[in-house]
Amino acid sequence: MRRSLRLAGFLTLSTLAMSAHAIEPADRKVDFARDIEPLLAEHCAQCHGPTRQRSGYRVDHRDAALRGGDSGEPAIIPGQATKSRLVQLITGLDPDAVMPPKGRRLDASQVDLIRVWIDQGADWSSKTNDPVQAEQEAHWSLKPLIGLEVPRPGQRGWGRTPIDDFILTRLEEEGLAPSPEADRRTLIRRLTFDLTGLPPTPEEVATFIADPGAHAYERLVDRLLESPRYGERWARRWMDVVHFAETHGNDQDRPRPNAWPYRDYLIRSFNDDTPYARFVQEQLAGDVLFPGDPQAIVALGFIAAGPWDESSQRDIRDDTVDKKVAQNLDRDDMVATTMATFTSTTVHCARCHDHKFDPISQAEYYGLQAVFAGVDRAERPYDLDPKAESLRAPLVARRTALQSRRPAMVDSRLDPATRAALVSGQAAWESAAAESLGWTTLDPLTFTSAGGATADKLADGSIRFRGPRPEVDTYTIVARSDLHGISAVRLEVLADDGLPHKGPGRQDNGNLHLTEFRLKAARASDPSRARPIRLLNPGADFDQKGWDIAKAIDDNPATAWGIYPAVGQSHQAAFETSEPLGTDGETELTFTLEQSHGGGHLIGRVRLSATTTSRPAMAQPLPDPITKLLAVPAPARTEAQRAELTAYYYTIAPALTRVIEDVDRQLAAIPPASTVYAAAHDFKPESSFVPAKTPRPVQILKRGDINSPVRLAVPGALACVPGLDARFTPADPNDEGSRRAALARWITDPKNVLTWRSIVNRVWHYHFGRGLADSPNDLGRMGAKPSHPELIDWLAVRFRNGGGSLKQLDRLIVTSSVYRQACRHDSTAAARDGDNALLWRMNRTRLDAESVRDAVLQISGKLDLMMGGPSVRQFVETPGIHVTPMVNYLQFDVDSAASYRRSVYRFLFRTLPDPFMDSMDCPDASQLSPTRNASVTALQALAMLNDRFIVRQSEHFAARVGKLATTPAGQIEAVYRLALGRSPSPDESEAFVAYAVKHGMANVCRLILNSNEFMFVD
């Protein structure tokens, strides 16, 4: 239906009554499968089916068919055929709105069938007739979680946990058998790397192997779970999932010096075994749900973890399309990260249309965007000292209310004296503002550009300069005025869509530099006697830092007035004249605008005006509605008009500014707060990047196009989760925090089947190298089918009902017999299950980049286990272009203390990654990384042999074993025990002793670090 439902409104109810073959609803029951589905399949599905949806409409799915297309209006209203736009379109009485537009049309009896079917309730009861919906609703990840009975495999005595019974049952069904248990050396190396990211020490290996106790393995597990290294290991994994880094990314990859507290929060939370529901809630709405807990604010670093487009968010004004696009994409990242991390859904696939494969509508996607419509990524203060927090919190609340400058929020927080000052101040302002409305636009007679630019006079009296853009230029503008007693002149530089950044400047970055602004005056009857006029008391609505308006009249060619970074908007400046002008008739005014700084820093559009008022408004432009209200005599203003004037005055009232400054002084007396880069709704504005005082309106966008809004989105979640209400109804729609709190509660609700399945599958993935469903961020129809869906459900129920202890989940998994299997090949089993999806053996995994680096440091004896604090910058940093620094990893001193910290504490750049870590498949932090690549490349081999870090650590490794043993054979023994956890064979020892004599022990160490036995874990 090409026109979709766009023209339906042109048809009236009277036209619908003209159907000549109408049947009444009571005549007979219309059956969907028999009467309606064939019509939709034959006449509609080609353009509105599962593979193609013209105008965003589809008829193969009940919810979509009822909801309608891009118009945003429902297509089918059960019980109301005359109001259903589908019926209005298929009647065919309007030739411009005939549906279907091509091919054989519906005849009158077919139209009546559809009409009567809708009047009878549009029953779509047979799920077999809606295969897409049926499959979606039956999809395993959306089924209710119920307690499952643990199966009883035929082989008894192998399993140690219920996990083993699920695994063994599937193996037996496929005619397979599990592998034997791995030897103890393999088990301790596997387990220690898995839970801590570090290798076991030789002493730990020897102790475990020598322990005859039946529960030696369980004691090893418990010790590792209590190790501080456990939190570091899991934090690094979580940082992959949420694409955490410490720079913005994109073209302006500015560092985030205060992102690291979120990393430390993760380490602390995993070590403390924070219940998973609390862990999730803290990261989405900790400030709302757990007030007074400083770590709950730090946890909001989750929402801010991803990349941020600084140039679009900071440098472009809010009313532009580019800014709206940037905000839309920023919220998209928040939504995608949240839902992929906690529910393993690809919600962002519904940004332009309903999800093609999962029951997620476009409206639900934008409802999730609306949840985050009131927060931005910014620096956020928090107090580690609860006493300081108790002092700061009420002051911050008062300051936030005052800064809103909304009378309803402000008045209750003011003392009587300040209230009185506001009342008297507003009266004085109204009087002065009313007097100063008299700016008269000057009509230019001549206007020239010394640099050869083309100048045009526009209808509003402004002059636009275009064409060739010289490096420097001087504009001369001559105007005449019959004003008597001119007291001030005003210069406006006006935004224009044809100029860079749609602002007033011609420079590529949108800026301009006005070096000198001069004025001459003469009687119009004798212009040859023009004389210079001194300009005094300059004022501007915006000054670039260090480039204020006073610089435009200081006769200094090295200074100028600039407007960066507020380049995308109009600005104005006003100057008083040293004497009244035009006291003896019409005056000719000659303005000279010198712009001599070079680089094309020129004005693109300018307008001049003058006033005779004794108190000119110095560059305080008033909005047009306020100007019109001030023109109404005070006694004649309505109550609403007075309230509007008061609301505006509060935005500029000096009395309020003084109160805010007093609150700021009280805040300054409290010990300074710490800072974290996190989700924030109140932060210091920077250029055009300002906090949203209330949640920004989020529109459902036709095909994701910011220029095609359909209707306002309502905060909410997903209706496909059984037993949960997807609608959020906060008491105060302007309270953004209540939206995030509602989402946090929805995600962690015990009935949210996606949440609990998602986390147990993700944990399983990290222990076995692949999940039971091998797509940890997508449990939908596009994701991998689970190998053991019943086991996922059993684990999810146990984890949820057991309080959400991640450590207990880890313990359950790693103490199972399936985890303890040997990693050995079996040709028969491999022929039946080549991917080992059924887990007849343990998977061999390659060490991730951080484990390689940390293991090398531990083996060489240089690992520094200090925890927490600002990230270490393992590079040399120098100023770069704009805000992105120059980063050189090769100049960094590999023997500095910073080089010895664990990899989780490295400073993480998005666009400038560490080449060594990058070669080892450390993920791109601009992307969500639920899994890591495990490639084997020549670049890795070169890096492991020749990288400065490896070479130097091999030398330290050799020095260490030189202190542990005096003979070459003893040193080789130490090398093997430290790096591989075993002794060398006689042949290995003999070969390496000979190699060490010839090439040195450092090269022996380097070879061992490059061995498969070191790089892989069995």
N, C-alpha and C positions, 0 to 999 in steps of 0.2 A: 504494500500500500504506500505508493511513493509519497503522497502528501501526508502520510501518517494520519494523525487525527487533527491536523492543523486547522482544516476548514470546517470542522464539525459545527462550530458555533454559528455558522451562517444558516444552518437548517433549523427550522422551527418545529415545534411539536405538531403544528397543524399539518405540515407536510408528511409527517409520519403516519398520520391518520388516513392518508390517501391510499394506503395499500389495498388493492382490490380483492385480495384473496386472504384476508386476515382470518386467523383461527383464534379462538379464545383460549386462555390458559386452562380453563376447566375441561375443554373438549377431550384432551388426552394427555398423558404424561410423555414429554419429550425425553428420549433416552440419549445421553451424550454419545455413547459408543455407536449406537445405531444411526442416529440422525445428525449429529453435529460434527463429530470428529471427521467423518468422510468429507464434509463440506470444507472444513478448515484445511484438511490435507490437500484437497484438490485445488482450491481457489486461493489459499493464503500462504501455505507453508513455504512455497518457493521463495518468496521475498521476506517471510517473517517466521522462519523455522530455526532449527538449531545451528545451521551454518551461516545464515545470512539474516540480518535483522535491519531492514530498511526503516529509517526513522526511529531506530531503537526499539521496535516493537516485535514481539514474538508470540505465536499462538500455540506453540507445542508444549507449553508449560502453564499450568493453571494460574500460578501467582503472577507470572509475567503477563499473561493474557488479560487478567483482570486489572493489573496495575497500569497498563498503557505504555506509551512510548515517550519520545522526547518532549512532548507537550507538557508532561507532568500531570495530566488529568487522567482519571481512571477510564479505561476503555469499556469495561463491563462492570455495571453496578447490579449485583444480583437482586432480582425483584423489581428492577426499574429499567425496563428496556427503553422507554422513551427518553431517559436521561443518559443512556449509555452511548458513548460516542461511536462505538463500533456499529451500532444499528443506524445511527445517523449517517454514516458514511456509505454503508452498503445499500441504502435505499436507492441511490443513483439518481435522485431527482435533481441534483445540482451537477451539471456536466463537468464542473471544475473539481468535483470531489467524489467522483465515481470510484468505488473500490470493489473488486480489483480494477486497476486502470487498463489492463490489457487482457486479452483472451476472453473466454466465455464468462459472462457475468452471472451472478446469482439471479434466479428468476424470483418472482413474487412469492411463490410457495416456500422457497428456500429461505428467503429473508424472513418470512413469518415463522418458520421453524426456529431460527435463531432468536427472534424476538420473544416467542413464547418460552423458549428454553431459559432465556434470561429472566423473564417474568416469573417463571417457576423456581427461580433461585440459582440458575446457572450451575446445576449439580455436575460435579466432575468426579463423582464418587469412585469410579473404577480406576484404580491406580494403574492397571495394565494398559489403560488408554492414555496414560501420561508417563511414558517410559522414562523420560528425563527426570521428572519429579520423583518417580518411584525409585529410581536408582540412587538419586541424591539422598532421599529420606532413608534408604536402606543402607547407605554407606557405613562402613564399620565404625568410623571415627565419630559418627553422630548418634549411634545407638546408646541408649541408657547404660550406665555402668551398674552392673549387678554383681553380687558376690558369686564367683564361679567355684564349682567343686574341682579340687585338684585331681587330675587324672591318675590312674594307677597303671603304670607301664608293666609289661610282662616281666622284664628283668628287674629283680629286686636287689637292693644292697648297693647299687651304684650311686644313687642320688643322696645328697646331703640336705638339700632344701627343696621346697615345692617347685622352684624354678627347674630343677633337674627332672622332675616328673613330667613337666610340660615338654621339655626338650626331648627327653628320651621317648616319650609317646610318639612324637612326630617322627623321630628317627626310625622307630620300629615300624610305623606305618609305611615308610619308604624302603624298608628292608636294609636299614643302615644301623651301625653300632657306633657308640662314642669311642674316642681315642683314650688310651691309658693316661693316667695322671703324669704331668711333667715332673722332672726331677726337681729337687729342692733349690738347686742353684738357679734353674730357670724360673721357678716360682717366685723367689725373692727378688730377682731382677725385674720380672714382669710386674709384680705387685708394687715395688718401690717406685719404678718409673711411672706407673699408672696413677698412684695416689699422691706422689710428691713431685714428679717431674725430674727426679734425680736418681742416680744409680745407688745401689747399696754399697756401703764401705766394705773392705775386705773383712773387717772385724764382724760386721753384721752378718755377712754371708757365712763366716765360720761358725758364729754362734747359732744361727738358724739350722745349719746342716748338722751341728752336733747335738741339738736339742732333741732328746728322745721322747719328749712328751707328746701325748695324743693330740693335744690342742696347741702345739707349737705354732701352727699356721694361724690359728685364730688369734693368738697373742700377738703375732706379727701384724696382723690386720689392725688390731686395736691400737697398737703403738703408732702405726702410720696414720691412722685416722686422727690421733691426738697430736700429731706433729704440726707445728706452725707452717711447715712446708705444704701441708694439705690445702690450706686456704689459698696459698699462692698459686698452686697448680690449678685449682678450680676457678680462681679469679681470671687467670689467663684464658681459660676456655670460655668463660662467660664474656670476656672482652671481645672475643671473636664473634660470638653470637650477636652482640649488640653493636658491632662495628665501632668500638671505642678507639679514639685516637686523641692526640693533644694538639691538633691544629684544625683549622676550619675546612681545609680542602679547597677545591675549586681553584679559580684563578688568583684569589687572594688567600694564600694558605698561612694565615696569621697563627702563630702559636697561642695555645690556651694555657697560660701558666698555672691556672688553678683547676685543671681537670683532674689532677692526680688524687684528690681526696675521695673521689668516687671509686677509684681502683682500690684504695685502702679500705673503703667501706666493704667492697666485695670480699677482700681477703678476711676481714674481721667477721663478716657474716657467715662465710663458709666455715671458718674455724670455730665460730660459736654455735654452729648448726642451727641458725635461725630457722624457725618453722617456715616452710615454703610459702604458705599463704601470707604470712607477715612480710617475708622477703619480697614478694610480688607487690603487696600493697604499699610498702615503703617506697618502692621505686616509681610508683605511679602517683601516689598521693600521700606520701609520708608527712608532709607539712600539715595536711588537713586531718588525717586519721590519727596521727601520733604527735600532737602539739607538745612542745617542751622537750622533745627528744632531738638533739642536734643531728644525730646520725640519720634521722628520717628526712632531714633536709638534704644532707649529702647524698642520700640515695637517689634524689631526683636528677643526679647526673646521668641516670639511665636515659631519660627523655632527651637530654642534650648530647648524648654520646656521639651521634652521627655528624656528617658534614653539614656545613652552613655556608650559604652563599652571601658572604659579607658585602660584596660590591652591590648586589641587588637589594639587600636588606637595609644597608646603612646609607647608601648614597642616592637612593631613588625615593622620591616622596610617595606618600601613601595613596594618593589619588590617581596613580598611574597604573596602566595595565601591567607593566613589567614588575612593579612591586606586588601586585596581586598574584601574579604568576609565581613570584619567589615565595610568597607566604603560603600559597597553595602547595607548592612542592615541598616546603619545609614541613607542613603538617602531614603531607603524604609520607615523608620519611618517619615521622613520629608514629603514625598509624601502622605503617608496614613493620617497623621495628617492634612495636608493642604486640601486635597480633601474631607475627611470625615467632617471636621469642616465647610468648606465654601460651599461645593456643595452636601454633603450627598451622596457621591458615594464610593463604595468599590473598588477603583482603584487597590489597592494592590492585589486583586484577580487575576490580569493579570500579575503577576510577572513571573510565569512559563509557561503560555500559555494564549491565548486569554480568556477574561472573559467568563465563561460558560453561564452567564445569561444576562449580559448587553452588549451593543455594544461598548466595550472597548477592543482595541487590545493590545497585548503585546508590540508592537512597541510604542504605545501611552504611556503605563506605563513607559517605559524606556526613552521616550521623556520627561516625567515629572521628572524623576530622573536627566536627563541632566540639567534641570533648576537649580538644587541645587548642581551641580557638582563642583562649585567653592567656596562653603562656608563650614565651620565647626562650631561646637559648641565650643565657647571659650570666654574668657574675652575680652570685647570690651570697649574702653574708649569713653566717651561722655562728653560734657561741658554743664553745666546748665547755664553758663554765656555766652551770645551770643558774647561778646567782646573777651573772651578767645577763643571761637570757631573760630572767624575770624582770630585770630593770629595763631591758631594751624592748621587749615585746610590746608593752602598752604604748611606749613612745613611738615605735614604728607604726602601730595601728593608728595612733593619733595623727602622725605625719601623713600616712596614706590617705586618711579621711580629709585632712586639710589640703593635701596636694590635689585631691579630686576637684576641689574648689566648687563643689556642688552644694548649694545652700542647705539642702536637706541633710547632708552629711556633716557640714561644717558647723552650722549654728549651735548644735548641741555640745560642741567641744570648745566653745569660746566663753570667756568670762564676760560679764556685763560691760566692762569698759571697752573691750575690743569690739563687742557688738555695736556699741554706740559709735565707736570710731568708724566702723564700716558704714553705718547709716549716714553719718555726716560726710564721710569720704565719697560715698556714691553721689550725694547731692552736689558736692563741689565738682566732681568729675562730669556729671551730666551737664552742668552749666558750662564748664569749660569746653567740653566736647561739642556741645551745640553751637558755641561761638566759633569753633575752629573747623566747621564743615565747609567753609567757603574757599576751597581750592578751585581755581579756574584753569582749565586746560589751555595752554598756549597753542595757537595755530601757527605752525612754522611757515614762514614765507620762503626761505631758502634753507637748504641743508646739503652739505658737501662732505665728501670723504677725501682727505689728502692722499690716502693710500690707494684710491681708485675703486673702492667698493661701490656697488650699486645701492642707491638709497631710494626707498618708496615711502610716501606718506599714506598711512592707513586711515580708515574711517573714524577711528577713535582718537585721532590726533597724534598717534605714535609714529615713529619713523623706524622702518626695518632696513637693516643693512645686510646685503647678501652679495652673491657673486664672488669675485676674487677676494681672498682673505690675506691681506698683507701681514707681515710680521708685526709691524707697529702702524698706528694710524692716529689721525686727529680729526674729530668731527667738528664742524662749525655749523651751528643752527641759529638762524635769525628769526625772531618772532616779534610781533607788535601786540601791545596790550593797552586798553583804555582804562585799566584799573587805576584808581586813585589811591596813592599811598601804599604801594607794594611793600610788605614787610618781610616776606620770605619767598623763596623759590623751592620747588620740589623736583627731584630727579627720580623717575621711575624706570627701572630696567625690567622689561616685561618678558615673561615666559612665552615661548613660541614653539609650536609643534615642528617647525622647520629647522630648529636650531639643535645643536648637540644636547642630549639629555632633556630635550624639550624645555629648556630653560632660557635665560636671557643672554648667555655668553656664547661666543663663537669658538672658543678654544675646544679641542676635542673632548676634554674632560668637563666641559660646560662652564668653566670659570671665565672671569673677566678681571682685568686690572685697570682701574681708573686712576691714572697717575696724577692728573690735575684737572680740576673743574673750575673754570673761570667764567666771569660774567662782566660784560660791558653794557652800559646804558646810555641812551641819548634820546633827545626829543625826536619823535618820528619825523618832524619837519626839518630836522638838521642832523641826519645820522652821521655826518662826517665828524661831529664833535663828541663822539662816544668816549666815555671815560671808564676806567676799571672801577668795579664795585667790590669792596671787601665782603667776603662771606664769613659769617660767624656762627658759633654754636651748632656745629653739624650734628645730626642724629640719623641713625639708620636702623632699619628693623633687623638687620643681621650684619655682623662683621666677621670676616674670616680672621682666625686667630693671628694676631700680629699685623693684620692688614685692615685696620679700622677706618671708618669714614673720615676721621680727622686727617688721615694721610692724603686725602684727595685735595686738600687746600693748604698744604704745608710748604709749597714751593720746593719740594725735594724730589728730584727725578728718580731717586732710588726707592721711594715708597709709593704705595698705592692702596686703594680700596679694593678688596676682593670678597668673593661670596662663597668660596669653597669651604665645606662640602655641600652647602645648601644650594646646589646648582640647578636643581630641577624646578624652581619656583620663582615667581616674581619677587622683586625687592624694591625698596624705595629709600631715599635719603632726603632730608630737608635741611635747608640752610637759611638762617636769618641774614638779611641785608644790613650793612652798616648804617644805612640811611634809608628813609622812605623814598620810593621811586614812583614816578608818574604823578608828581604833585602839580605839574604845570602842563597837563595835556597828555596825549597819546605818547607812549614810550616804545622805543625800539630796543629790544634786548638781544644781545649777541652772546651765545653760550659757546664756550670752547671746551671740548672733552679730549684731553690728551691721554693717549694710551701707548706708552713708550717702553713697556717692559719686554716686548718681543714675544715670540712663540704663539702669536695669534690670540693673545689674551684680550679680546675685543668685545665691545658691547654689540649685541645683535639686534636689539629692539629697545627703543628709548622713548619716553614721553616726558614733557616738561609742563609744569603748572606753577601758578603763583597765587598768593593770598594777601589780603590786606588786614587780616585779623591781628589784633594786638597780642594774641596768644596762639601762635600757629601750632598745630599738632605736629610735633617733631617725629616724623616717621613712625607713627603709631596707626597704621591703617585700620580702619574699622570695617567689619563685614557689612555688606550692603543692607541686610535686614536691620542691623543695629543703627546704621546711618538713617534709615527710613523711620525707625522708632524715635530717634532723637529729634527728628524734624516735627514729630507730633507734639504739640504743647503738653506739658506735664499734666495739667488738670483734665485733658481730654483722653489720656491713655487708659486703656482697659486694665483690669487686674492681670490678665495674661500678658499684656505688653509690659507692665511693670515688673512682673516676674521674669520675663525674658531679659529685660535690661539688668535686673539684679544678678541673674545667672551669669551674664556676660561680665558685669563689673567684678564679680568674684574672681574671674580668671585673671584680672590685672590688678586687683586691690593691693595697694602697698601695706595696709594693715595686716592682711593675711600673710603677705610675704614676711613681715616682721615676726609673726607668730611662728611661721615655719622655721625661720632662722633661729628663733629661740629654742624650738624643739631640736633643731640640728646641734645647737650648742650643748644641750643636755645629752644628746646621743654621743657627742664627741667626748664628753667627760667619762663615759663608760669605757673600760678597756676595749681596744679595737677587736672587732669580730674577725673570725677567720672567713675565708672566701672559697666557694666552690663554683665551678662552671656547671650550671644545672638549669632545669626548667624554672623560670622566674616570671612573675607577673608584675613585679615592681623593681625597677633597676634604673640606673642613671642613664638618661637619654644620650645618644650619640648621633649627631646629625639627624637623619630621617629615621633612625632606628629608635623608636620610643615604645614604652610599654602600652599595652592595650588596657585602658582603665576598666573596661568590661569586655567580655568575649566578643571577638570580631564576628560579624555575620558570615556564615558559611552557606554558600549556595550550591545546590545540586547543579552540576554543569552538563549541559548537553554535549555528549561525546567528549567530555573532559575539557571543553573549550572555555577559557575564562571569560570570553566575550559572549557566551551563550548561557546565562543563568536561567534556570527553570523555576526553582522555588527555594525557599529557605530550608536548610537542613535542620532536623531536630536531633539533639544529642541522644545517642543510643548505641546499641551493640547489634548482635546478630540474632535474628529470629529463629535460625535453624537449630539452635541448641535447645534440646527438649527440656521442658520444665522451667525455663528461665524467661522472664519478661525482658525483652530487648529495649523497652522504652525507659528513658531516664526522666524523672520528673522532679528536678531540684526545687526546693522551696523558693529560692531566689534565682531566677534565670541569669542574673548578672553576676552571680558568684561562680567564677570559673572553677574554683577548687572543688565545689560540690559535684561538678561533672566528672572530674578525674576520680574523685572518691567513689562515685557510682560505678565507673568502669572498673576500678580496682576490686570492688565488692563483687561485681558481676563475674570477673575473671576467676576470682578465688572462691566463688560459691561452690559448695560441695557437689551441686548438680551440674556444674560445668564440665561436661565429659571431655571437652577438648583440652582443657588445662591439665588435667591429671594424666591423660594419655600422653600429652606432649612431653612433660618433664620426665616421665619414666623412660620413654623412648629415647630422649636426648641423653640421659645418663647412661643407658645401655650402649648407645653409640660410642661414647667415650671409653667404655671399658672393653668393647669388642672390635672397635674400628668401624663398625656399621651398626645402625639401629635395627631393631626388629622390623621396623618400617624404615627403609633406607633413604628417607628424605626427611630429616629431622624438622625442617621448617615447613613441611607441607604434608599434612595427613589427609588431604582432600583427594579428589578423584585424579588430579594431575600428579599426585605423589605416588611413591612406590607402595605396592600392596604389602601388607605385613606378612612375614613368614610365620609368625605365631600370634595371631590377634588375641587369642584367649589369654596368652601369657601377658600381653600388654595390659589387658583389662584386669587381670588378677593383680598385677603389680600396681596398677593405678588405684584400685580399691584399697589395697593394703597400705600404700603410701598415703593416700588421702585420709583413711580412717585411723592411721597410726600417728597422726599429728604432723605429717609432712617433713620428717627428718631425712635430710639428704644423706647424712652419715649412715643412718640405719639402712637406707636403700643401697648405698655403696657396699656396706658390710654384707647385706643379703646376697648381692650379686657376686662379689669377689670370693665369698666363702663357698659358693656353689661348686659342684663337681664339673659343670660345663666350663666354668672359668678356669679351672685347674687343669684342663686337658692339655696334653702335649700338642705342639704345633708340628705335626708330621704328616707327610703326604701318604695317601692311600689311593691307588689307582682305581680300585673298584668304586670307592665312595666318590671320588672325583668325577668319575664317568656319570654318576647319577646326579651329583650336586656339585658342579664345578665351582660355583661361587661360594660354597660352604654356607648357604643361607640357612641350612638346618643345623649348623654348628656341630658337625661330627668331629671337628678338631678345633683348636684355638687358632685364631688368625694371627699371622705374622704382621707386625706393624713397624714402619720406619719411625725413628725418633722425629718428633717435630722440631722446628728450628730452635725454639727456646730450650728444649731438652738437650739438644746437641750442644749448644753453647754453655748451658749450665753444667752439664756433665763434664765437659772439657775443663771448665774452671775448677770443679770439685776434684777431678783427677789430678790436675796440676798443683793442687793445694792452694789456689788463689781465690777461691770462692768466698765472697763476703756475704754473710747471711743476715746482715742488718735489715730490718723490716721497715717499710713505710717511708713516708716523707716525699718531698718533691722528686720528680723523675730525674734520672741522671741523663745528661745530654752527651751521648757518646759520639760526638762530632764537634767540629770547629764551626762556629756560627759567626757570620759577618753580615752587615746590612746588605739587603738585596733591593730589587726593584719594588717600590711601593712598600707593602707590608710583609711580603714573603722573604724571609732571610735567605742568604746563601749558606748552604750546608755542605761541609766537606768531611766525609767519614774517613778519608785516607790520611788526613792531617791529625786525626785524633791520636793522642798518646795511649797506646794499648796497655801501658803499664801504669796508667793513672788509677787512683782509687775507684773512680767512677766505672772503670772498665770491669771491675771485679764483682759488681752487684748482680743479683739475679736478673734474668732477662725481663721478668714481669715489671721491673722498675725502670726499664728503658723509656726514654721520651719517644713517643710514637708520632712520626710525621706521616701525613697521608700521601702527599705528592712527592716526597723526597725520602723514600724508605732506605734503610740500611742495606747496601748491596749484598752483604754476606747473608743476612737473614732473608732477604728477598729471594736469593738463589735457593734457599732451603724451604721455599714454599710458605714463608710467613705471609699471611693473607693481606690483601688490599683493604685497608680500613675504611675505604669509601663504600665498601659493599658488605652486606650481611654475609657472614661466613659460618654457617652451621656445620660445615665439614671443611677439612683441609685437603688440598691436593697432596699426593705423595708421589711426586714424579721422580724419575731417576734420569738425570741429565748430565751431559759433559760439563756444563757450567758448575754443577754441584761438586763434581770431582775436582775441577780446577780450584774451586773455592776452598774445599777441604784440604787440598795440598798446599796452596800458595797464599791464601789470605793471611794478612799480617797478624791477625788475632790467632789463627791456628799455628802459624810458625812460632810466634812468641810463646804461646802456651805449651807447645811441644818442648821448647827449651826449658821452661819452668818445670814441666813434667820430668824431663831428664835430670834436672838438678835435684828434684825431690827424690827420685829413686836412687840417685847417687848418694844421698844421705841415709837411705834405708838399707843399702847393701854395698859392700866394698868390691865384690867380684862381678864381672859381666853377667855370669849366669844368675847370680842373686838379683841383679838389677832387672834382668829380663823377667825373672819370677815376679818381682814387685810390679813391673809394668802390666803383666797379665792380670794379677790380682786386683790392681786398682782399676784398670780399664774394663776387664771382661769378667771379673769375679771368679776366676779359676786359675789353676797353674798351667803353664805351657806343657805340651807333650815333649818328650826328649828330642824329637826331630825339630819341633818349633824352636826349642831352646837353642839347639846347636846352630840352626840356620840364623837365628837373630843375633847370637853372640858373634858369629862371623861377620854379619852385616854391621853390627855396632862397632867392631874393631875397624872396619874399613870406612864407614860413613858417619859414625858417631851415634851416641844414644838418642840425641834429639830427633834424628831422622827415623830411628826405630819407633819412637813415640808417635811421630807423625804418621807412620805407616799403620800402626795399630789403630789410631783414631780414624783412619780411612777404611778400616776393615768392615765387612758386612756384619760381623759379629758384634761390633760396637754400634753400628748405625741402625741395626734392626733389633727388635725385641720379639722373642719367640713366645 
